[in-house]
Amino acid sequence: MPSHRWKWGVILFLALLFGAPVSATYAGDRPLENVFHEDICGGYIYTTGDSAYSGTLAPEDTWTAEMDVTLPANATPLYSRLFLYWAWSKEGQTAAYPNFTTTLAGANLSPEPSARYTDTKGFVSRNDFFSGMDAYTISGLTGGENMLTLAVTNTHPENATVVIQGAGILSVYETNSGTDGTIWVNEGCDMLYSSYGVTPGMATGTVIFPGKTSTEDVSSATLHLVAPSAGYTSADTPEKNAIMVNRPEKNTLPDFFERILTMLFPGYNGWEWTDGFSSDEVHQIGEDVRDIAPYLQAEDNTVTVRDNGDYMLLTNGILWIERAAD
């Protein structure tokens, strides 16, 4: 007799193939949105502090984390956000959106809710609960050290529970004597899991950094990806995830010519890395930071993240291109 896992795989496959457009699934169907893009003289900082997995939070339970946000002494923040990463939000066995009261103590900051991004499995089964990322605008950060205490309380009025996987703070800043460059910030929530009939090709999320950019005067190009749960699995599956930069969907060249072109022009066809994220049972915010300067293209740099049995929420993408000094 077919297993329940097999039957759900068939149901999901048929829904994806013949049904109406799916807006929330294990497949990569929610590209991250570009929310900030500017030429600046400065840089950025992203930190998760000591934030750790909360376990189940019942109503009125409070979770805390210490966040050290240290900026250059003469920094002027341009775009500062607090990100709260949460999962398994439910009331009994029914999916329910969470309610939070969130405070940041230590620098007279008042986080203002600005966006909520969510995703689910996308098919009816047990444990089909909401997961997501809440983004808060924070003002009041100053140059130097900002030691902050984050407190989040589950204020859902019913008997609803939620899990917090961690938190992050991003600040894009300008300085009088910083580095010239261009920065993009993308946000969202795309649940990726190659299971239940979803292939790795389907479980692929997309991050597009839009617009034209010069590739002639680049000293470095930092790609910073954030994906809660990425890199941590109960089974150590090899090549459980992949990060691809400016890779075409299909390559029609014979392998022989492909190898020659790669040797002559290493970045012409982008690049792919496997097992790039790192996280563990306690610190569940998977991050990957790398220099992609050799693989930049002049317009709409595109990053795709593929799941191969890892399971992740793709939530943040940052691209910071530093310009060589004149």
Backbone bond lengths (Angstrom), bond angles and torsions (degrees), N, CA, C in turn:
res aa  C-N    CA-C-N  psi(-1)  N-CA   C-N-CA  omega(-1)  CA-C   N-CA-C  phi
1 M - - - 1.476 - - 1.524 109.07 -
2 P 1.358 118.69 136.16 1.472 120.26 -179.67 1.515 110.88 -61.17
3 S 1.329 116.38 145.53 1.457 120.84 178.37 1.517 110.37 -75.31
4 H 1.344 115.96 160.64 1.468 119.94 175.90 1.528 109.92 -60.20
5 R 1.329 117.21 -38.07 1.466 120.93 -179.91 1.527 110.33 -59.54
6 W 1.351 115.87 -42.72 1.471 119.88 -179.75 1.516 110.75 -65.24
7 K 1.358 116.50 -43.11 1.461 119.66 -177.72 1.526 111.25 -63.98
8 W 1.347 116.87 -41.50 1.466 118.78 178.56 1.517 110.59 -65.49
9 G 1.325 117.04 -33.33 1.460 119.88 177.59 1.514 111.30 -62.83
10 V 1.345 116.88 -43.15 1.465 120.88 178.83 1.520 110.55 -64.23
11 I 1.340 116.01 -43.85 1.472 119.72 -179.56 1.518 111.02 -60.36
12 L 1.343 116.76 -45.84 1.458 119.72 -179.18 1.510 111.04 -66.26
13 F 1.341 117.25 -40.06 1.459 120.07 -179.71 1.519 110.58 -61.22
14 L 1.355 117.28 -45.06 1.463 120.14 -179.75 1.522 111.20 -65.76
15 A 1.334 116.25 -36.66 1.468 118.71 178.33 1.515 111.17 -63.91
16 L 1.342 116.10 -42.02 1.457 119.90 179.67 1.515 111.45 -67.51
17 L 1.348 116.28 -35.13 1.459 120.05 -174.15 1.510 112.82 -80.11
18 F 1.361 116.87 -41.65 1.455 120.17 -171.25 1.528 114.01 -115.89
19 G 1.277 117.62 -15.26 1.459 119.98 -172.68 1.507 112.84 -83.04
20 A 1.328 114.53 -176.46 1.462 121.04 175.67 1.518 108.97 -66.86
21 P 1.348 117.17 160.14 1.464 119.54 -179.90 1.520 111.32 -53.73
22 V 1.315 115.85 130.25 1.456 121.18 -176.72 1.519 109.44 -88.43
23 S 1.333 117.31 133.78 1.457 120.48 -175.47 1.517 112.68 -111.09
24 A 1.346 117.82 -1.87 1.457 119.39 179.30 1.527 108.22 -157.30
25 T 1.308 116.97 104.06 1.452 120.76 -178.31 1.521 109.61 -150.05
26 Y 1.342 115.62 178.30 1.448 122.03 170.54 1.531 111.33 -68.28
27 A 1.318 117.13 -15.45 1.464 120.70 179.40 1.525 110.37 -78.29
28 G 1.325 115.54 161.72 1.462 120.32 178.42 1.515 110.81 -79.80
29 D 1.331 116.49 90.14 1.465 120.92 -174.83 1.525 112.83 -124.70
30 R 1.344 117.33 9.78 1.464 120.34 -179.52 1.525 109.71 -134.25
31 P 1.330 116.83 78.18 1.479 119.64 179.38 1.521 110.81 -55.81
32 L 1.326 116.46 142.72 1.458 120.05 179.67 1.522 110.36 -67.75
33 E 1.331 116.27 141.14 1.458 122.16 -176.24 1.524 110.75 -89.18
34 N 1.340 115.81 139.29 1.455 119.51 173.67 1.533 108.52 -79.77
35 V 1.340 116.11 122.45 1.471 120.97 -175.74 1.524 112.36 -116.85
36 F 1.343 117.93 -12.80 1.460 120.43 179.92 1.518 107.83 -153.89
37 H 1.355 116.48 134.64 1.471 122.19 -179.20 1.520 107.77 -157.49
38 E 1.349 116.30 112.63 1.464 119.87 -178.33 1.524 110.91 -151.40
39 D 1.322 115.01 153.32 1.459 121.91 165.60 1.524 107.39 -83.72
40 I 1.319 117.30 127.88 1.459 120.38 -175.91 1.528 110.72 -138.41
41 C 1.306 115.18 164.67 1.461 122.57 166.51 1.516 105.31 -113.51
42 G 1.327 116.40 100.09 1.460 119.14 -174.12 1.504 112.37 168.27
43 G 1.334 116.79 -123.36 1.450 121.47 -178.26 1.516 110.47 173.16
44 Y 1.337 116.54 -158.00 1.461 120.51 178.74 1.523 109.26 -149.68
45 I 1.326 115.43 161.36 1.454 122.25 171.96 1.515 107.82 -133.86
46 Y 1.341 116.20 139.97 1.460 121.74 172.45 1.521 107.00 -134.07
47 T 1.330 116.77 129.19 1.459 120.39 -179.72 1.521 110.41 -140.65
48 T 1.327 116.10 145.59 1.463 121.55 172.50 1.527 111.49 -103.79
49 G 1.343 116.85 2.62 1.455 119.99 179.08 1.518 111.64 55.14
50 D 1.335 116.42 -140.14 1.462 119.16 177.09 1.529 110.91 -103.14
51 S 1.340 116.27 23.49 1.463 119.56 -176.70 1.519 110.52 -62.28
52 A 1.318 116.12 138.74 1.458 122.32 -175.36 1.522 109.69 -139.89
53 Y 1.302 114.97 166.41 1.461 122.85 179.28 1.525 110.41 -58.22
54 S 1.326 116.25 132.68 1.464 120.85 -171.72 1.521 114.16 -87.53
55 G 1.339 116.74 -24.15 1.453 117.85 -163.70 1.525 108.95 73.91
56 T 1.308 117.69 -176.12 1.466 121.56 -175.99 1.531 111.09 -71.48
57 L 1.343 115.51 127.11 1.465 122.05 176.91 1.529 109.22 -104.09
58 A 1.309 116.85 116.89 1.457 121.90 174.41 1.537 109.03 -81.94
59 P 1.337 118.39 167.23 1.467 119.95 176.59 1.528 111.67 -53.62
60 E 1.333 115.08 134.39 1.469 125.89 -179.43 1.530 113.24 79.04
61 D 1.327 118.80 -3.14 1.466 120.13 172.36 1.525 109.74 -71.09
62 T 1.337 116.78 144.41 1.463 122.25 -178.70 1.525 110.02 -121.80
63 W 1.303 115.17 136.44 1.464 123.98 177.79 1.525 108.01 -114.78
64 T 1.342 117.92 140.23 1.462 120.76 -177.78 1.526 111.20 -130.31
65 A 1.323 114.97 159.28 1.466 122.10 175.74 1.518 108.72 -154.61
66 E 1.316 115.86 148.57 1.465 121.84 175.07 1.523 108.91 -99.37
67 M 1.337 116.39 131.40 1.463 121.99 -175.40 1.527 109.27 -125.26
68 D 1.320 116.46 117.44 1.465 122.10 176.85 1.522 108.02 -99.09
69 V 1.339 115.30 105.97 1.462 121.02 -179.47 1.523 107.54 -108.56
70 T 1.321 116.85 92.71 1.462 121.74 -177.07 1.522 109.72 -101.09
71 L 1.324 115.45 118.33 1.458 122.63 179.51 1.525 109.49 -109.55
72 P 1.336 117.89 160.31 1.468 118.98 172.58 1.529 110.40 -55.26
73 A 1.317 115.61 150.20 1.475 120.41 -173.60 1.517 112.55 -58.03
74 N 1.323 117.76 -34.26 1.470 120.35 -177.41 1.521 112.35 -102.31
75 A 1.325 118.15 23.67 1.464 121.35 -176.24 1.523 112.03 -77.12
76 T 1.331 114.81 143.92 1.455 122.86 171.41 1.521 108.02 -119.16
77 P 1.335 118.51 107.87 1.467 120.02 -178.68 1.526 111.89 -63.18
78 L 1.344 114.88 137.38 1.465 121.64 178.37 1.526 111.75 -106.98
79 Y 1.319 116.21 -38.05 1.463 121.50 -175.94 1.518 107.34 -146.22
80 S 1.320 116.78 109.20 1.466 121.10 -176.69 1.527 109.36 -127.08
81 R 1.335 115.11 128.32 1.459 120.66 -177.29 1.532 110.07 -135.13
82 L 1.323 114.01 144.94 1.452 122.60 166.85 1.520 107.29 -102.82
83 F 1.339 116.21 131.57 1.458 121.44 178.47 1.522 109.26 -115.35
84 L 1.321 116.50 128.90 1.454 122.42 176.70 1.526 107.69 -113.25
85 Y 1.331 115.95 120.29 1.465 122.03 -176.73 1.530 108.49 -102.27
86 W 1.329 117.43 122.75 1.456 121.30 -174.35 1.529 111.01 -136.13
87 A 1.322 116.04 162.29 1.464 121.03 -177.11 1.526 109.89 -154.43
88 W 1.328 115.07 170.63 1.459 123.32 174.18 1.530 112.21 49.88
89 S 1.325 115.47 47.99 1.459 119.67 178.50 1.522 108.37 -86.32
90 K 1.350 115.45 118.63 1.466 118.98 -171.66 1.524 110.94 -155.77
91 E 1.307 113.04 161.10 1.473 120.98 170.42 1.518 106.72 -123.97
92 G 1.322 116.43 102.75 1.453 120.04 -169.90 1.519 109.57 68.81
93 Q 1.320 116.67 -119.92 1.464 121.78 175.47 1.525 111.64 -109.43
94 T 1.331 116.51 21.12 1.466 121.71 179.44 1.522 109.72 -112.85
95 A 1.325 116.17 132.99 1.461 120.05 177.79 1.523 110.27 -62.40
96 A 1.334 116.51 137.78 1.466 121.91 179.68 1.523 108.57 -146.21
97 Y 1.324 116.59 135.16 1.464 119.30 176.93 1.530 109.89 -71.79
98 P 1.327 117.39 139.49 1.468 119.23 -176.72 1.520 112.56 -80.19
99 N 1.323 114.85 159.18 1.461 122.83 169.21 1.523 107.66 -119.57
100 F 1.329 116.07 134.98 1.457 120.70 -178.35 1.527 110.18 -130.29
101 T 1.325 115.44 147.42 1.457 121.76 161.13 1.520 106.46 -108.75
102 T 1.333 116.73 124.03 1.468 121.51 -171.39 1.516 109.62 -124.55
103 T 1.341 116.31 129.51 1.463 121.04 177.64 1.523 109.84 -130.76
104 L 1.334 114.94 149.20 1.459 122.82 174.44 1.517 107.33 -124.47
105 A 1.304 117.28 109.89 1.465 121.11 -178.85 1.521 109.76 -103.22
106 G 1.342 115.75 147.66 1.459 119.78 174.07 1.508 114.36 124.74
107 A 1.318 118.56 -19.97 1.466 120.06 -179.57 1.523 111.32 -146.90
108 N 1.332 116.50 27.10 1.464 121.36 179.06 1.520 112.37 56.00
109 L 1.331 115.32 42.37 1.456 120.47 -179.39 1.523 109.77 -98.27
110 S 1.314 114.75 145.35 1.457 120.57 177.13 1.524 107.96 -128.21
111 P 1.344 117.75 99.94 1.465 118.92 -179.23 1.518 111.47 -68.99
112 E 1.328 116.01 128.14 1.458 121.95 179.89 1.520 109.46 -108.65
113 P 1.348 118.42 121.74 1.468 119.87 179.19 1.528 111.02 -56.89
114 S 1.335 116.31 131.76 1.459 119.37 -178.10 1.516 113.30 -127.65
115 A 1.335 119.24 -25.73 1.461 120.46 -179.95 1.523 109.28 -160.61
116 R 1.315 115.61 147.95 1.469 122.26 171.18 1.522 107.44 -129.33
117 Y 1.334 115.69 126.82 1.457 122.59 178.78 1.524 107.49 -116.83
118 T 1.343 117.95 131.30 1.455 120.81 -176.14 1.524 111.08 -136.90
119 D 1.332 114.57 162.90 1.460 121.20 174.20 1.529 107.56 -159.10
120 T 1.342 115.98 161.17 1.463 122.45 177.05 1.520 108.55 -141.36
121 K 1.337 115.29 178.05 1.464 119.67 174.97 1.521 111.62 -55.52
122 G 1.320 115.54 -44.24 1.451 120.02 178.13 1.511 114.73 96.09
123 F 1.320 118.10 9.04 1.460 120.29 173.62 1.526 108.23 -147.27
124 V 1.321 116.03 154.20 1.453 121.05 -172.86 1.525 109.37 -73.68
125 S 1.308 115.27 122.62 1.464 120.98 175.75 1.513 107.38 -168.01
126 R 1.318 116.63 176.33 1.449 119.51 173.39 1.530 109.75 -64.84
127 N 1.315 114.69 148.41 1.467 121.28 174.33 1.524 113.15 63.66
128 D 1.323 117.99 31.68 1.467 120.77 175.17 1.525 107.96 -92.91
129 F 1.339 115.94 79.64 1.456 121.77 -174.27 1.523 110.60 -111.14
130 F 1.327 116.19 165.83 1.458 120.78 -178.49 1.528 111.02 -77.07
131 S 1.330 115.24 141.88 1.458 123.17 167.81 1.516 107.36 -131.08
132 G 1.351 116.02 157.55 1.459 115.10 -177.93 1.516 114.03 -178.60
133 M 1.325 112.75 -172.79 1.464 122.04 176.63 1.517 108.50 -135.06
134 D 1.327 116.33 127.56 1.461 122.14 172.52 1.522 108.65 -99.42
135 A 1.328 115.88 132.77 1.463 121.31 178.77 1.519 108.98 -112.16
136 Y 1.344 115.65 132.40 1.454 123.01 179.48 1.529 108.71 -120.78
137 T 1.312 116.00 137.02 1.454 120.64 171.84 1.527 108.66 -81.28
138 I 1.333 116.59 131.28 1.462 119.59 177.40 1.525 108.95 -122.37
139 S 1.311 115.30 135.59 1.464 122.02 177.30 1.524 107.53 -125.52
140 G 1.307 115.83 156.83 1.454 120.25 179.44 1.507 114.38 107.08
141 L 1.345 117.73 -5.53 1.467 119.72 174.61 1.519 109.51 -64.80
142 T 1.326 116.48 143.85 1.458 121.46 178.61 1.513 109.49 -129.64
143 G 1.330 115.97 166.68 1.454 120.44 175.70 1.516 111.23 -60.81
144 G 1.334 116.51 149.94 1.457 121.02 -177.83 1.510 111.19 97.67
145 E 1.323 116.35 -159.80 1.462 121.64 -175.64 1.516 110.69 -87.39
146 N 1.328 115.44 132.59 1.458 122.07 174.52 1.524 107.57 -122.99
147 M 1.322 117.43 102.43 1.462 122.41 178.57 1.526 108.46 -91.08
148 L 1.305 116.50 113.87 1.455 121.33 -172.02 1.519 111.08 -119.24
149 T 1.325 116.15 145.38 1.460 122.25 172.54 1.517 108.22 -113.31
150 L 1.316 115.42 117.64 1.459 122.19 179.47 1.525 108.88 -95.59
151 A 1.325 116.40 129.74 1.465 121.85 176.42 1.523 108.70 -128.88
152 V 1.318 115.99 128.00 1.465 122.18 -178.46 1.521 108.10 -127.26
153 T 1.339 116.28 124.82 1.464 121.77 -179.95 1.519 109.58 -114.23
154 N 1.321 115.82 134.24 1.455 121.74 173.97 1.525 108.08 -75.31
155 T 1.325 116.59 108.44 1.465 120.96 -176.02 1.529 112.16 -110.45
156 H 1.324 116.41 23.39 1.465 118.47 176.19 1.529 109.16 -62.64
157 P 1.342 117.91 131.98 1.473 119.56 -174.23 1.522 113.97 -72.16
158 E 1.330 118.60 -20.06 1.457 120.91 -178.73 1.525 109.85 -98.96
159 N 1.303 116.28 -170.02 1.464 121.53 -178.67 1.530 108.98 -85.37
160 A 1.340 116.17 60.88 1.458 121.48 -175.97 1.520 110.26 -107.30
161 T 1.314 115.72 143.30 1.458 121.55 -178.99 1.520 110.30 -120.51
162 V 1.330 115.40 161.05 1.456 121.61 -178.64 1.523 107.76 -154.49
163 V 1.314 116.12 157.48 1.455 122.83 175.26 1.520 108.37 -117.02
164 I 1.323 117.31 134.30 1.463 121.38 172.65 1.524 107.75 -103.15
165 Q 1.327 115.26 123.45 1.461 119.50 -179.84 1.525 112.57 -84.89
166 G 1.313 116.66 -22.76 1.455 121.52 179.39 1.510 110.32 156.73
167 A 1.324 115.92 -171.64 1.463 121.58 -178.99 1.520 108.87 -146.77
168 G 1.315 115.74 160.03 1.458 121.11 176.21 1.513 110.46 -143.42
169 I 1.316 116.21 152.17 1.465 121.55 174.19 1.521 108.06 -123.78
170 L 1.322 114.87 129.90 1.463 122.94 176.69 1.520 109.00 -115.36
171 S 1.335 116.35 136.00 1.460 119.87 171.85 1.527 108.90 -138.85
172 V 1.316 115.74 118.86 1.463 122.35 171.64 1.525 106.67 -94.19
173 Y 1.335 116.50 130.13 1.464 118.61 -172.16 1.527 111.48 -136.76
174 E 1.331 114.30 159.95 1.467 121.92 172.30 1.526 109.18 -111.25
175 T 1.341 115.95 151.40 1.459 121.92 174.05 1.520 109.00 -138.76
176 N 1.338 115.57 159.42 1.457 119.38 -179.80 1.522 112.78 -70.95
177 S 1.323 116.63 -27.13 1.466 120.21 -175.84 1.520 111.28 -127.09
178 G 1.335 115.96 36.23 1.456 120.13 -177.26 1.512 113.10 -88.90
179 T 1.313 115.07 -163.07 1.454 123.49 -179.41 1.511 109.82 -98.68
180 D 1.332 116.63 134.40 1.467 120.60 175.80 1.525 109.26 -76.10
181 G 1.314 114.93 139.69 1.456 118.32 179.05 1.511 112.02 -176.79
182 T 1.325 114.96 -173.24 1.461 122.83 179.38 1.517 108.34 -129.02
183 I 1.327 116.24 136.16 1.455 120.22 -178.47 1.522 110.57 -127.99
184 W 1.310 114.54 141.88 1.461 123.66 172.60 1.525 108.37 -121.63
185 V 1.333 116.83 140.72 1.459 122.59 174.34 1.528 107.95 -127.14
186 N 1.334 116.23 123.37 1.461 121.89 177.01 1.521 109.60 -118.06
187 E 1.345 115.72 146.32 1.461 121.49 -178.73 1.519 110.32 -136.45
188 G 1.327 116.02 158.90 1.458 120.79 175.55 1.511 111.28 162.59
189 C 1.315 115.42 -160.76 1.465 121.41 175.46 1.520 107.87 -157.14
190 D 1.311 116.12 112.18 1.458 121.62 178.27 1.524 108.22 -126.63
191 M 1.332 116.37 110.92 1.458 121.63 -179.94 1.523 108.75 -78.48
192 L 1.329 116.93 123.06 1.458 122.63 -175.48 1.524 109.62 -122.80
193 Y 1.336 115.56 125.24 1.465 119.56 178.46 1.523 108.58 -160.45
194 S 1.308 116.47 116.02 1.467 120.42 179.88 1.520 109.17 -83.81
195 S 1.324 114.80 81.04 1.456 122.28 -178.34 1.517 108.14 -154.34
196 Y 1.354 116.77 169.53 1.458 121.78 178.94 1.534 111.56 53.18
197 G 1.329 117.17 42.11 1.456 120.74 177.39 1.510 115.08 88.33
198 V 1.329 117.96 -6.23 1.460 121.72 176.79 1.530 108.38 -86.99
199 T 1.317 116.96 118.83 1.456 121.49 -178.99 1.522 109.77 -80.46
200 P 1.365 118.43 162.43 1.467 119.56 174.70 1.527 112.64 -55.49
201 G 1.331 116.83 -37.02 1.468 118.81 177.95 1.508 112.78 -62.61
202 M 1.333 116.88 -34.70 1.461 120.95 176.90 1.518 111.13 -76.39
203 A 1.331 117.09 -36.33 1.468 121.98 -178.39 1.527 110.17 -84.21
204 T 1.319 115.76 55.59 1.464 122.55 -176.82 1.521 109.30 -127.19
205 G 1.339 116.09 118.15 1.457 121.91 179.74 1.512 111.65 -93.80
206 T 1.330 115.94 157.94 1.457 121.71 -172.90 1.523 110.92 -125.65
207 V 1.337 115.07 138.47 1.461 122.85 174.25 1.523 107.01 -130.66
208 I 1.331 117.31 114.00 1.468 121.78 178.88 1.518 108.73 -109.56
209 F 1.333 115.42 126.43 1.464 121.56 175.14 1.526 106.88 -100.11
210 P 1.339 117.60 99.09 1.464 120.81 -164.70 1.526 113.38 -77.57
211 G 1.339 113.71 156.88 1.459 120.78 173.97 1.510 113.54 102.13
212 K 1.320 114.07 170.62 1.458 121.25 -179.32 1.521 110.81 -88.63
213 T 1.326 115.83 150.14 1.456 120.97 176.52 1.516 109.59 -150.05
214 S 1.316 116.22 144.94 1.462 120.72 177.21 1.523 109.25 -74.29
215 T 1.331 116.09 135.86 1.466 121.14 176.18 1.524 111.57 -107.27
216 E 1.334 117.39 9.93 1.468 121.01 -174.36 1.526 113.21 -90.96
217 D 1.313 118.28 -29.55 1.464 120.93 -173.01 1.529 111.79 -117.67
218 V 1.325 116.65 34.09 1.468 121.68 -175.74 1.524 109.96 -89.43
219 S 1.343 116.41 126.69 1.463 119.67 173.48 1.525 111.17 -94.95
220 S 1.331 117.96 -30.39 1.463 121.99 173.71 1.522 108.58 -161.67
221 A 1.328 115.44 157.90 1.470 121.61 178.42 1.522 107.38 -139.50
222 T 1.315 116.59 98.72 1.462 121.77 -176.12 1.517 110.46 -86.08
223 L 1.328 115.64 119.01 1.462 121.92 171.24 1.517 107.65 -99.67
224 H 1.320 116.41 124.20 1.473 122.54 -177.39 1.522 107.40 -124.94
225 L 1.316 116.26 112.32 1.458 122.09 179.79 1.522 110.10 -111.68
226 V 1.334 115.38 143.93 1.463 121.79 177.76 1.526 107.99 -126.83
227 A 1.358 116.06 129.94 1.458 120.80 -178.15 1.526 109.30 -149.79
228 P 1.338 118.26 97.22 1.460 119.84 176.74 1.526 111.82 -52.31
229 S 1.315 115.60 137.28 1.467 126.40 -178.79 1.515 113.71 79.95
230 A 1.323 119.67 -17.49 1.461 120.68 -177.72 1.520 110.58 -65.12
231 G 1.319 116.17 133.60 1.456 121.35 178.27 1.508 114.49 94.25
232 Y 1.338 116.95 -9.59 1.465 119.69 179.59 1.514 109.66 -120.67
233 T 1.335 116.92 118.63 1.455 122.06 175.38 1.523 108.49 -137.57
234 S 1.322 115.28 156.50 1.463 119.44 177.80 1.519 110.90 -69.58
235 A 1.336 116.93 -27.09 1.469 121.88 175.36 1.520 108.19 -111.80
236 D 1.306 117.08 134.50 1.458 121.44 -177.74 1.528 109.58 -80.95
237 T 1.330 115.86 79.03 1.456 121.88 -178.37 1.524 110.03 -79.12
238 P 1.336 118.29 125.59 1.470 118.80 177.76 1.520 110.94 -69.07
239 E 1.343 115.19 144.57 1.473 121.86 -179.99 1.524 111.06 51.70
240 K 1.324 115.41 47.43 1.463 120.97 -176.14 1.524 113.07 -75.15
241 N 1.332 117.43 -14.75 1.464 120.79 173.38 1.520 108.76 -148.88
242 A 1.314 115.35 162.47 1.467 120.54 179.03 1.515 109.38 -143.16
243 I 1.339 115.36 144.92 1.468 122.98 176.54 1.523 107.13 -119.51
244 M 1.323 116.32 125.25 1.462 121.67 -176.08 1.521 109.81 -122.96
245 V 1.316 116.39 131.10 1.467 122.44 -179.12 1.516 109.08 -114.97
246 N 1.341 115.12 119.80 1.469 122.00 176.23 1.521 112.13 49.16
247 R 1.334 115.16 45.83 1.458 121.20 176.73 1.526 108.60 -96.84
248 P 1.335 118.61 129.30 1.472 119.77 176.52 1.513 110.27 -66.94
249 E 1.338 115.49 152.83 1.458 119.33 179.89 1.524 111.26 -62.64
250 K 1.334 116.52 -38.68 1.451 120.45 178.93 1.515 109.36 -135.65
251 N 1.302 115.26 144.45 1.459 120.89 176.84 1.521 108.14 -115.12
252 T 1.327 116.57 115.63 1.466 120.95 -174.67 1.523 112.76 -94.29
253 L 1.329 118.07 -3.50 1.460 120.11 -179.82 1.528 111.08 -77.20
254 P 1.329 116.88 145.14 1.473 119.16 172.30 1.521 110.49 -60.90
255 D 1.338 115.70 152.32 1.466 120.72 -177.18 1.528 111.80 -56.48
256 F 1.318 117.63 -36.91 1.472 120.94 -177.89 1.528 110.86 -61.24
257 F 1.347 116.93 -48.05 1.464 120.18 179.11 1.526 111.43 -68.12
258 E 1.325 115.33 -35.03 1.467 119.45 178.19 1.525 110.52 -60.20
259 R 1.321 117.89 -43.06 1.462 121.40 -179.52 1.524 111.28 -66.06
260 I 1.348 116.65 -40.21 1.466 120.34 178.96 1.527 110.77 -63.88
261 L 1.331 116.42 -47.74 1.467 120.02 -179.51 1.527 111.28 -63.15
262 T 1.328 117.31 -37.35 1.457 120.48 178.86 1.524 111.03 -64.28
263 M 1.338 117.46 -38.54 1.464 120.86 178.13 1.526 111.09 -68.82
264 L 1.339 117.37 -39.90 1.467 120.74 -178.02 1.523 112.41 -77.84
265 F 1.323 116.56 -39.02 1.468 122.07 -176.50 1.533 107.95 -133.23
266 P 1.340 117.47 83.78 1.468 120.74 -171.12 1.517 114.96 -56.28
267 G 1.322 118.62 -28.82 1.451 119.37 -175.27 1.503 115.23 -101.01
268 Y 1.323 118.60 5.99 1.468 119.27 -169.59 1.536 111.72 -66.63
269 N 1.315 117.23 -30.15 1.457 121.31 -175.15 1.522 111.61 -113.00
270 G 1.338 116.49 24.53 1.455 119.84 -178.68 1.514 111.66 66.66
271 W 1.341 115.59 -158.83 1.466 119.41 -179.19 1.515 109.76 -156.48
272 E 1.335 115.08 162.68 1.461 121.64 178.78 1.526 109.71 -136.07
273 W 1.344 115.43 135.52 1.460 122.37 175.32 1.525 108.80 -122.28
274 T 1.316 117.69 148.92 1.462 121.41 175.64 1.521 109.82 -116.31
275 D 1.339 114.18 155.80 1.465 122.06 179.01 1.526 111.96 51.66
276 G 1.332 115.18 49.87 1.456 119.37 -175.07 1.518 114.48 -84.61
277 F 1.333 118.80 -26.44 1.459 120.89 -173.90 1.525 111.03 -87.22
278 S 1.315 114.80 155.78 1.462 119.88 176.92 1.524 109.23 -134.80
279 S 1.331 116.23 130.81 1.463 122.52 173.58 1.526 106.71 -162.11
280 D 1.322 116.63 174.05 1.457 119.77 178.03 1.524 108.69 -147.19
281 E 1.337 116.24 -173.16 1.456 120.82 -173.58 1.519 112.29 -62.74
282 V 1.331 117.70 -32.34 1.461 121.63 -178.49 1.522 111.13 -90.81
283 H 1.331 116.60 -51.59 1.460 121.45 -179.88 1.529 108.19 -99.06
284 Q 1.325 115.18 96.12 1.459 121.02 -167.38 1.522 114.54 -97.78
285 I 1.319 117.92 7.15 1.465 119.67 178.82 1.522 108.33 -89.63
286 G 1.321 116.13 100.74 1.458 120.62 179.83 1.523 110.73 -72.94
287 E 1.334 116.13 133.40 1.469 121.28 177.65 1.521 109.97 -129.30
288 D 1.315 115.24 150.30 1.462 121.61 170.73 1.518 107.89 -139.04
289 V 1.334 116.28 124.84 1.466 122.23 -179.37 1.518 107.37 -128.20
290 R 1.337 117.12 125.50 1.462 120.71 -179.55 1.528 110.77 -155.68
291 D 1.326 115.82 158.23 1.459 122.64 177.87 1.529 108.00 -89.17
292 I 1.337 116.78 121.37 1.463 120.93 -178.95 1.521 111.89 -113.15
293 A 1.333 117.12 21.03 1.468 120.81 -176.37 1.532 113.27 -52.02
294 P 1.351 120.60 -42.72 1.468 119.24 -178.02 1.527 113.97 -65.33
295 Y 1.328 117.41 -13.73 1.459 120.50 -172.33 1.526 113.09 -114.64
296 L 1.343 116.24 11.38 1.462 119.60 178.40 1.524 110.62 -68.27
297 Q 1.337 114.82 150.30 1.444 120.20 169.08 1.523 108.75 -121.48
298 A 1.328 116.09 166.82 1.463 120.62 -169.42 1.526 113.75 -75.51
299 E 1.325 117.84 -12.15 1.465 119.63 -177.46 1.527 110.04 -153.72
300 D 1.337 115.12 140.88 1.466 122.33 173.13 1.526 112.65 50.40
301 N 1.323 116.22 59.82 1.461 119.19 175.92 1.527 109.31 -60.68
302 T 1.333 114.72 132.11 1.461 120.81 -170.71 1.520 110.62 -125.13
303 V 1.321 115.40 129.31 1.461 122.95 177.48 1.516 108.07 -117.10
304 T 1.331 116.47 134.87 1.454 120.56 173.68 1.531 108.41 -122.54
305 V 1.326 114.92 143.95 1.463 121.94 -179.51 1.520 107.38 -122.37
306 R 1.337 115.90 122.23 1.468 121.36 -175.85 1.520 110.88 -111.27
307 D 1.319 115.18 132.87 1.460 120.90 174.97 1.525 109.46 -93.56
308 N 1.325 115.13 139.75 1.464 120.72 176.29 1.528 109.25 -134.56
309 G 1.339 115.13 53.03 1.449 120.97 -179.48 1.510 114.55 97.34
310 D 1.319 118.25 7.48 1.465 122.83 -179.11 1.523 110.77 -80.23
311 Y 1.325 117.40 -53.09 1.466 128.54 -171.82 1.519 109.68 79.50
312 M 1.336 115.87 123.16 1.460 120.37 -179.18 1.521 110.96 -158.94
313 L 1.335 114.62 162.83 1.457 122.88 166.28 1.528 106.14 -111.06
314 L 1.311 118.07 112.23 1.461 121.21 175.60 1.526 107.36 -81.69
315 T 1.340 117.32 117.57 1.469 120.39 -169.65 1.530 114.95 -124.24
316 N 1.321 118.75 -34.78 1.469 120.48 -173.54 1.526 110.77 -135.70
317 G 1.329 114.84 140.08 1.455 121.30 173.33 1.517 109.47 -137.99
318 I 1.325 116.82 127.38 1.466 122.35 179.52 1.527 107.55 -126.59
319 L 1.322 116.64 134.03 1.460 121.67 172.14 1.524 108.07 -125.09
320 W 1.335 116.22 121.23 1.463 122.63 -177.99 1.529 108.04 -123.57
321 I 1.333 115.37 106.65 1.458 121.88 -179.33 1.518 108.96 -99.30
322 E 1.325 116.43 116.35 1.452 121.60 178.48 1.533 109.62 -93.12
323 R 1.325 115.26 138.36 1.465 121.37 -178.75 1.521 110.32 -95.54
324 A 1.324 115.26 142.85 1.464 120.54 177.02 1.521 109.32 -67.15
325 A 1.342 116.52 141.47 1.459 121.17 179.38 1.528 109.52 -67.46
326 D 1.342 115.85 145.34 1.476 120.07 179.02 1.521 111.33 -66.61
